[in-house]
Amino acid sequence: MPKYMLLQNYEGGAGCDVPMTEWTPEDIKAHIEFQHVLNRELVANGEFVEAQGLAGPELAKKVTFDGVTAPVVTDGPFPEVKELLAGYRVVDVESEARAIEIAAKISAAPGPAGAPIQQPIELRQIMDAPPIQP
């Protein structure tokens, strides 16, 4: 069965232009409960591999290295970023169609006042790596 990574991007204005830090506690609770319910459904279906939320861009770091000198570490936030990766799920499903169905469900997660946030979900198939030679 193919595995897919579903990248949850936050882009203000997609269906919700209010950052989660400004949501009511009830709206945050409903959103997180939705995520837990979906994860339990995926576990029950044998499709769940992993899911994680990510810290905000204010805690991000970019690391570049030339292989010789000390690595260069740049602290976030990065003003050129118009969207941020809020989290991801990895699913192991029968088909791309099923991965799209799950991505659509994630996109419609509840936001303020329960309205679907229409969060863009990037769907990427995880490729099989070539075997590692000893």
Buried (B, 14 or more C-beta within 10 A) or exposed (E): EBBBBBBBBBBEEBBBEEEBEEBEEEBBEBBBEBBEEBBEEBEEBEBBBEBEEBEBBEEBEEEEEEEEEEEEEEEBEEEEEEEBBBBBBBBBBEEEEBBBEBBEBBBBBBBBEEEEBBBBBEBEEEEEEEEEEE
